[in-house]
Every structure is written in C-alpha cells, then in structure tokens.
Amino acid sequence: MNKSQIFGGLLFPLYIFLSFFLTFPALNAQDTEPRDMIWVAGAGPLSNSWLSTRSAIENPPHAYEYDHVLNSTSYDPELGVIEAKDLLLQTIESQSDDDILSISHDYGGIVSRYAELETDKISSMIFVGVPHNGSRFLREALRSSGQNSPDIILDRALTIVGENDCEDCGVISLLRDWILDIRGGSEYLRDVEYESVIISDINNTPPSVPYVNIMGDVDPKTTTNFLGILDSRGSLSGTPTNNLKNCFIELRNQAKDLEVQRQVHVMNNWAGAIRQITSAISGVLTGLSGGEGEGGGGFNPDIIGAVGDIVNNFFKGRIERIERANEIQKETARILRCDLAVQMVAVEMNSFLGTNGGDWIEEEVEVPSLDEYRNCIDECGVDMAWGDWRSPLSCDEYCSRFIDPNNTTTITVIVYEFEGHDWVYSLFEQSLETDQRVQEIVINADHFQENLPGYIINPVLTDIFDGSYGAAFEVPKK
C-alpha cells in the first residue's frame, strides 16, 4: 500500500465525520422549530400582565421556543368582540403556518373562539379564566347605577363606614373604582355579559379544534382572599393598596390591644377598692385624731370632711377610669364595625357569585349526641312542674353538662353548596363542555392572578406544553 492510499484511507473517515458534524446542527434546528402561537389577552390595561407570562415562558428556566405572531396592532379588544376578531384574523391569515396554538385569557378567549371558526390555521386552543357562558357580574355592574347588586352591596357598606368614621384600608373605594372602570368599558364589555347576543351566538357553534380549559377558583372563600383580589388588581394597575391583608391584620390587632386595655381599666376600678379606701382613711384618722374632745364627745368635723374627700376623690378617679374604659370599648366597637362592613361586602359578593350555579345538597355531619341532654331536660321540666327543682341553675344550664363532644352521632342535613368562582366569574361561567375538550383544569387563583406567571406557568402550562395532554399542545424547548 502506497502513501497516497494510506492518506486517502485516513481522510475518508474524517470526511464522513465532518459531514455529519456539520449537517447535524441543521437537522437539530429542524427538530426544534419554534411553535407559532398567539397570546390573546383580556380587555383593559390590567390584562397587560399576560405579556409577562408570555415572556416568562420563553426565558430560563422554562425556555420554550415559539413565535408570537401577533403585534401591538393585531388585537384591540375595545373594538368589541366581532371587530377585534376581524383584526386578529388579518394577522393569523398572513401566516404560512397552519399549526398555530392559541392561548387566551378572559375576554380574549371569546375573541379567539370567533377567530377559530373562520380560519384553518389555528390547530389547538388553551383558555384561561374565560367567561364562555357570559358574566352575571358584568351584567349587574353594567346596569343603571344604584339599581344593581354591586351598588347595593357597596351602599350598605358605605353607610356603616360613614356612620363610624371608618378606617377600612380603602377597600370600599377600591371596589367602587373597579365597578366604575367596568362601566367605562361598557360598550365592549357588554359583549360578554350573561345572555348577551355574542355569548348566545358563539355557544351555538363550539370549537372545532382540541382545547384545554383552565378555570380559576379561589379556595377558601374568606375575607382575606377577597382582599387578595383587590390587592392583585391594585398591583396590576400600579395603584398602591398598602397591602390590604396586612392593613386589616393591623386593625384587628389594634382592636385586641384596646380590649386588653379596657379590661385592665375595669379591673383597676374595683380591685382592692375597700382596702385602698380603708388604708387612706386610717392614715387621715391617725393624723387628725387627738383623742376624745371635751365632754367625751367623739364628733370631729375635720375627720368627717377628710374622709369625705378621700371617698370622693377615690370614686372620682374610678369613674374617670370607667369612662376611659367605655371610650376604649367604643373605639374597639368602631374598628370592629368597620371590619364587619368589609366582611359584609366579601360575604355578599361570595353569595352573589356563588349562587350562579350552586345547589342544595345532602351532607352527612358529625354532631354531639343529645340523648342524655334531652332526657335531663325532660326530667328537669317534670321536677319544675311539681316544685321539686332545687338547683339555682336553669334546666339548660344544668343539663348542658351531659353534652359530650366526644360522643357523636351522624346526621344528614340539607346545605347550600356555593359554586366556586375567581371573584369575577363562576365556574359555571368559565366552563365549556364539548366533544373537543381535552382537559379541564381548576387552579386556586383569583381572576387577576390567573394571568400571572407564578400562578399559571407551574405546573399548568409546563405540563401542557410538554405534551401531557397531547401533541396538539406541545411547544419545543430551546
């Protein structure tokens, strides 16, 4: 074998290796071709947080590779659903790809559904907190001022706040501002109110492509969580809310501290009163008593006057403490009434939203067995009727000792089960049940949290994009 043959034999494997090495990146690039997507936000400036979720999903540690085919002029919800759909379609139809994944929040979901019906380029859809069945909350808020449920709820709370010069951490005014903002968008928001023409029309034609429907449901429904949605809305709008949750915790702690002060004042009023007066009088008597007066008389006007002054001064001080305790009690009551006003708003909002799809259900509950208590009550009643009852306690007070919390029995009761909601839309309003639904997911988030990265990306969107619900929703990693 000559040198050229040896050299050629060495170069050939090297040529094969370099050819594969140089072409592999191109092959790999084809394997990770970005997925075309449209991220369609809700209506109003607060929906801009959808953009932060979109950015977070394409950056580390998630690093999904996609092309967002919309631009700032491709979508304008304030045009109304139909015109916003027409504008959106112009961009969609200009794309060469026919495998676009649509992901939308709130109002944007209705616009996306209309668009999907008029194009073959959308192949799958993800909905987040979308009022597929319309919103009763919007319908009520958009009714004439003073004649709708939100206004009635707020007016009752404002009456309490006004009468008590309340520090309510700004809750009532924040909620009022929210309602006014909704009315400011009445021209286009009416499209998605309950039983609107748009909602009735779109639900006559369900999506023709597979979709995943994500719904928000705050659990549990507490005043704290109600304050949370106002905090969420305030932070998204750039308006400081002074953290309503912390504000109310401080107010309640203030009420507790005042109650402790009141109890101290009350205790100081009477604790050792006789001992203190007796001690003070003894000192005066020692100083003024010079023995019996002439003729053996025991009356000394100076002593009587001094004792009277001591008693008067003592009880004057105690009365001042009582009055101070009453003032503290009034202040405590004022704070608690203001707290109650906010709780009342939270309860009524929960009732309004939760009764949209709630239902009466049978529920088994454990309760203390009352057999011995009832027997005691019966016997006590007989004894009282015959005049044989000798206890200073009433029948109920005496027989309550026979209620043993550890001795329970199971009973069936009829209770009203409120429907879940995200403080804006109920689960019924967010639901969309058709043959194309691949999965329905409920997340513990209020309406404004639903489009924030911390609530929606992990694990919900990552699972969807990684293919947990099928290849139709897959998005490659960079």
Number of C-alpha atoms within 10 A of each C-alpha: 5 6 8 9 10 10 10 11 11 11 12 11 11 11 11 10 11 12 11 11 11 10 10 12 11 10 11 10 11 10 10 15 15 17 21 20 22 24 21 27 27 26 19 15 10 18 21 16 20 21 15 13 19 18 14 18 20 16 12 10 8 14 15 23 19 20 14 16 16 17 10 6 9 17 22 20 22 16 14 20 25 17 15 21 24 18 17 23 20 14 16 24 15 10 13 9 13 14 17 24 23 23 22 24 25 25 27 27 26 28 25 28 23 22 23 21 15 13 13 16 19 24 18 23 26 22 26 27 34 28 29 26 24 26 28 21 22 22 20 18 24 23 15 10 15 13 12 15 18 23 19 13 20 21 16 13 19 19 11 18 22 11 11 15 11 18 16 20 20 15 20 19 13 17 18 16 12 16 19 15 13 17 18 12 15 18 13 18 22 23 22 26 24 21 16 15 12 19 20 15 12 17 14 8 11 17 21 18 17 19 26 21 21 24 30 28 25 20 14 11 18 14 18 16 19 25 22 21 21 22 22 18 22 20 16 18 14 9 11 12 19 13 16 22 18 13 16 20 12 12 19 16 12 15 20 14 13 20 18 13 16 21 14 13 20 18 13 14 19 11 10 11 14 10 10 12 15 15 12 15 20 13 10 17 16 10 10 13 13 9 9 11 11 7 6 8 9 11 10 13 9 13 17 14 11 15 19 13 13 17 16 12 12 16 16 12 13 18 13 13 19 18 14 16 21 15 14 21 18 13 17 20 16 20 22 17 18 24 21 16 24 26 18 17 23 21 17 16 19 23 14 18 24 23 15 20 15 17 12 10 10 11 12 11 11 12 14 13 17 17 11 15 18 16 13 19 19 13 14 19 15 13 14 13 10 8 9 11 16 8 9 8 10 12 19 13 10 15 19 15 11 15 16 14 12 9 11 14 12 11 10 10 11 10 12 13 15 19 18 25 28 29 26 22 30 31 25 20 21 24 18 24 12 12 12 15 18 14 14 14 11 16 18 17 24 27 25 27 20 26 28 22 19 12 18 20 20 12 10 15 18 17 14 20 20 16 15 13 16 12 12 18 25 19 23 16 16 15
